[in-house]
Amino acid sequence: MNFQERKQIIIEKIETSGSADVKELAVLLKTSEITIRRDLAVLAEKGLIFRTHGGAMKLSLSYDPIDFVNKSAVRGEQKDYICQIAASYIKEGEVIFLDCGSTVYRICPFIRNMRIKVVTNSIPIVNALLNSTVSLNFAGGEIDMERQASHGYIAVEHFASYRADKAFLGVDGISLANGLSASSEKEAEISTAIAKYSKETFLLCDSSKFEKDKYLPFATLDMADYLITDNGADEELMKQYEDAGIRVLK
């Protein structure tokens, strides 16, 4: 099978599924993974697909969906306040993990002129930091269309391949009694991996999320080293969080 024939099948597969990994395509086309990687590089260079670590995704997925942007805009002033504090802790030359949360996404304007390396599973973050001084590394895997992010085994293994100086995570729910909670298993899995392979972990959480538990409790408060929130957070409650072992920044 020549390149033109493989090209048609690869593009059809990615258009249909949204993404595909190298091993999957090699089996489908009955060729080597080296050949597939070379084909994907050519297709990405021509602007036909979006190359990811371990595979490729549909090009249209690399742009911010309206739903995600709208979600990120909710409590936007508080999120920007939090992210400005978070960015002040990042130093030139560091390796940074960023998750796919709508709060973490808003850190992008504050770091795009820094010479750092960002490893993320968020498509909107990749899009926001293109053509900046930031070196980007995208974790491949199964694409969650709603959150515009990669998840699953491949994404987790990708983060496990690196060591970050700092990680910045959002959270769906947080409480003194039950710690951190997520709306799904895949979100919890990614958050746990990101924190595990980083020297320091920062939790970005606006004041509306405190003392609210979601579907899946997945970690105790001490998974994070720092909790960054906004001025709307109750002072007495924040003291209780510090007593529980997490440093609060606001």
Secondary structure, 3 states (H helix, E strand, C coil): CCHHHHHHHHHHHHHHHCEEEHHHHHHHHCCCHHHHHHHHHHHHHCCCCEEECCEEECHHHHCCCHHHHHHHHCCHHHHHHHHHHHHHCCCCCCEEEECCCHHHHCCHHHHCCCCCEEEECEHHHHHHHCCCCCEEEECCCEEECCCCEEECHHHHHHHHCCCEEEEEECCCEEECCCEEEECCHHHHHHHHHHHHCEEEEEEECCHHHECECCCEEEECHHHCCEEECCCCCCHHHHHHHHHCCCEEEC
